[in-house]
């Protein structure tokens, strides 16, 4: 999507509002995922290391997999939202 916007701006494939919404969806999802990873890390450092229940952080592979799933979910949500918005507005005309 970004490639088409910056490389072919004269085609008008994407308008500015759609691009901003797409970037906001991805950014917000990444931010929530990063906060969750901080929560897991601090839980393991301060709670789990003192003998309380469970380990939440299994290593760097777990962190990367969680963040990858966050971003892939955001891409799917953004695509569905953008397509449904385009379909909804085009059907009202």
C-alpha positions in Angstrom: 0.0 0.0 0.0 2.7 2.5 0.9 4.7 1.4 -2.1 1.8 2.3 -4.4 1.3 5.6 -2.7 4.9 6.8 -2.9 5.9 5.3 -6.3 2.7 6.0 -8.2 1.1 9.1 -6.7 -0.6 10.1 -10.0 -2.6 6.9 -10.1 -4.6 8.0 -7.0 -4.9 4.4 -5.7 -4.9 5.5 -2.1 -6.1 8.8 -0.7 -4.5 10.6 2.2 -7.2 9.6 4.8 -6.9 5.9 3.9 -3.1 6.0 4.2 -3.3 7.8 7.6 -5.9 5.4 8.9 -3.7 2.4 7.7 -0.6 3.8 9.5 -2.6 4.5 12.6 -4.0 1.0 12.8 -0.6 -0.6 12.3 1.1 1.8 14.8 -1.5 1.4 17.5 -1.3 -2.4 17.2 2.5 -2.3 17.4 2.3 -0.1 20.5 -0.1 -2.4 22.3 2.1 -5.4 21.4 5.2 -3.6 22.8 3.4 -2.7 26.0 2.4 -6.4 26.3 6.0 -7.5 25.9 7.1 -5.0 28.6 4.4 -6.5 30.9 5.6 -10.0 30.3 9.2 -9.0 30.9 8.5 -7.1 34.1 6.2 -9.9 35.3 9.0 -12.4 34.9 11.6 -10.1 36.6 9.5 -9.0 39.6 6.9 -11.7 40.2 8.0 -15.0 38.6 11.6 -14.7 39.9 10.2 -14.5 43.5 8.6 -17.9 43.2 5.1 -17.0 42.2 3.2 -18.7 39.5 4.3 -19.2 35.9 6.8 -17.8 33.4 5.4 -15.6 30.7 8.5 -14.8 28.7 10.2 -17.9 27.0 12.9 -16.0 25.2 13.5 -13.8 22.2 11.8 -16.1 19.8 8.5 -15.8 21.8 8.8 -12.0 21.8 9.4 -11.8 18.0 6.6 -14.3 17.3 4.2 -12.2 19.5 5.1 -9.0 17.7 4.9 -10.6 14.3 1.4 -11.9 15.1 0.4 -8.4 16.4 1.4 -6.9 13.1 -0.1 -9.6 10.9 -3.4 -9.2 12.8 -3.2 -5.4 12.3 -2.6 -5.9 8.5 -5.6 -8.2 8.2 -7.8 -5.9 10.3 -6.7 -2.9 8.2 -7.3 -4.6 4.9 -10.8 -5.8 6.0 -11.7 -2.4 7.4 -10.5 -0.5 4.3 -12.3 -2.9 1.9 -15.5 -2.7 3.9 -15.3 1.0 4.1 -14.7 1.3 0.4 -17.6 -1.1 -0.3 -20.0 0.7 2.1 -19.3 4.1 0.7 -19.4 3.0 -3.0 -22.8 1.3 -2.4 -24.4 4.5 -1.0 -23.7 6.5 -4.2 
